[in-house]
Amino acid sequence: MNARSADPKCVTRAVTLAPVPEAVAAGRQWSRETMTDWKLDGVADVAAQIVSELVTNSIEHARTACVRLVMTHAVETLWIDVGDDDADSLPARRQAGPDDVCGRGLTIIEAMSDRWGISITGYGKSVWCALAAPQAAPWRA
């Protein structure tokens, strides 16, 4: 599902992903295509990494029927929001050891974004983050 706001300075796109490992690559690809369409190539790699971490967290830790990925660009800020149906399983930042293969996701999100947080929603929870994303050129239709 793709949507576009009526405000030309604010655009939003959303996609629903199945809670399967292949969704991580699909979410990364979708985010890169969105950054290209919005002419935000300067943040494409960071956005793809953040999407990868957040979608992975939902798939691995939430009991959910789907993962909702929403990206919004407004006032030179890119908002990335990943939601799932599981409000009981809230993510927590952990201190991963040097040999740990997991436990770094939220630390990566914190390092790559300007701010992040968790919201309880009507359907479960949402983990979101924001990063500076100046507009390079006018929006494409």
C-alpha positions in Angstrom: 0.0 0.0 0.0 1.4 3.4 -0.9 -0.1 6.7 0.1 0.8 10.3 -0.5 -0.2 13.2 1.7 -2.0 16.2 0.2 0.7 18.5 1.6 3.5 18.6 -1.0 6.0 19.1 1.8 4.9 16.0 3.6 4.8 12.6 1.9 4.0 9.2 3.5 4.3 5.6 2.2 3.4 2.4 3.9 3.8 -1.3 3.2 2.6 -4.4 5.1 5.0 -7.3 5.3 4.6 -10.9 6.4 6.5 -11.8 9.6 9.0 -14.0 7.8 12.8 -13.5 7.4 12.4 -12.6 3.7 10.5 -9.5 4.8 13.8 -7.9 6.0 15.2 -7.8 2.5 11.9 -6.7 1.1 11.6 -3.8 3.6 15.2 -2.7 2.8 14.5 -2.7 -1.0 11.2 -0.9 -0.5 12.9 1.8 1.7 15.6 2.3 -1.0 13.0 2.7 -3.7 11.1 5.2 -1.5 14.3 7.2 -0.9 15.0 7.2 -4.7 11.4 8.3 -5.5 11.7 11.1 -2.8 15.2 12.1 -4.0 16.6 11.4 -0.6 19.6 9.3 -1.8 21.8 10.8 0.9 19.9 8.9 3.6 19.1 5.8 1.7 21.8 3.6 3.3 20.9 4.7 6.8 17.2 4.3 6.2 17.8 0.8 4.8 19.8 -0.2 7.8 17.3 1.2 10.3 14.4 -0.6 8.4 16.5 -3.8 8.5 17.0 -3.6 12.3 13.4 -2.7 13.1 11.8 -5.2 10.8 14.1 -7.9 12.1 13.1 -7.0 15.7 9.4 -7.4 14.9 9.9 -10.6 13.1 12.1 -12.2 15.7 10.5 -10.9 18.9 6.8 -10.1 18.3 3.9 -12.4 18.0 2.2 -10.7 15.0 0.3 -11.4 11.9 2.1 -8.7 10.0 4.7 -6.0 10.2 3.7 -2.5 9.2 6.4 -0.2 7.8 5.6 3.5 7.3 8.0 6.2 6.1 7.2 9.9 6.2 9.3 12.8 5.0 8.3 16.2 6.4 10.1 19.4 7.3 13.5 17.9 6.4 13.0 14.9 8.7 12.5 11.3 7.8 10.3 9.3 10.1 10.6 5.5 10.0 7.9 3.6 11.9 7.6 -0.2 12.2 4.6 -1.6 13.9 3.3 -5.0 14.9 0.4 -6.6 16.8 2.4 -7.4 20.0 2.1 -4.7 22.7 3.3 -7.2 25.3 6.7 -7.7 23.9 8.3 -4.3 24.1 11.9 -3.9 22.8 14.6 -2.9 25.3 18.1 -1.8 24.5 20.7 -4.3 25.7 24.4 -4.3 26.3 25.7 -6.9 23.9 29.0 -8.5 24.6 31.8 -8.7 22.0 31.0 -12.3 21.0 27.2 -11.9 21.0 25.5 -12.3 17.6 22.4 -10.4 18.6 21.3 -7.6 21.0 22.7 -4.6 19.1 19.6 -3.6 17.1 18.3 -0.7 19.3 21.9 0.5 20.0 22.3 0.8 16.2 19.0 2.6 15.9 20.0 5.0 18.6 23.4 5.7 17.0 22.0 6.2 13.4 18.9 8.3 14.2 18.4 11.6 15.9 15.7 10.2 18.2 13.6 7.0 18.6 10.9 5.6 20.7 8.2 3.1 21.3 4.5 3.8 21.2 1.6 1.6 22.2 -1.0 1.7 19.4 -4.6 0.5 18.9 -3.3 -2.6 17.2 -0.1 -3.3 19.2 3.1 -1.3 19.2 5.2 0.9 17.0 8.9 1.5 17.2 9.8 4.7 15.4 12.8 6.9 14.7 13.6 10.2 13.1 16.6 11.4 11.2 17.6 14.6 9.4 16.8 14.3 5.7 17.0 17.5 3.8 15.1 17.5 0.5 17.4 17.4 -2.5 14.8 18.2 -5.1 11.1 18.6 -5.6 8.9 15.6 -5.0 8.1 13.3 -7.9 4.5 12.6 -8.6 
